[in-house]
């Protein structure tokens, strides 16, 4: 079993739709969870950062972490064409190796006007 | 604020030629520095990380090497490129003092080996 699983998509939605992106993981030591957005041919940019379980909201974006299920989600409300990108989940534990992140392979999202 | 610069943005190199990618970070001191490679369908692969000047850890055995000659400078090199070295190379940094280590990426370098 891979440490982090992420559906690669592609996912295509109409403008204004609610988008749900998900990752599952197997390492119960993960405590820090991140979502990155990567536009085509660009470096990933940090979108959301969450520690442990719970929800975090930032504008149209909501990140959810369910540690009991080892499942994290990113919701995008009122999606816009500018949200079209690849979304990468990432996570790390809090131990001595906390300078490394484990990434999902990314989900390609297209929001159609 | 902190910024990260990475160059060149794009390069096409023949097989067997050398490689040098450079990265500098501004606005912070003693950062952790990373080199990742992103190949289509394979996600982000950590190649090297450094917690200080001259301190390099390699994650994957390959014909690439990394060096950190200054606190905020990280260099990725190869003496002889292989076709399989083609890909998108990303330099990244994080604060050493921050638990949970959010990593920030540069704009990347597209390498095509022909």
Interface residues (C-beta under 8 A of the other chain):
Chain A: X8 X31 X32 X34 X36 X41 X42 X43 X44 X45 X46 X49 X51 X88 X90 X92 X94 X98 X99 X100 X101 X103 X104 X105 X106
Chain B: X6 X32 X41 X42 X43 X44 X46 X49 X51 X88 X90 X92 X94 X96 X99 X100 X101 X102 X103 X104 X105 X106 X107 X108 X110
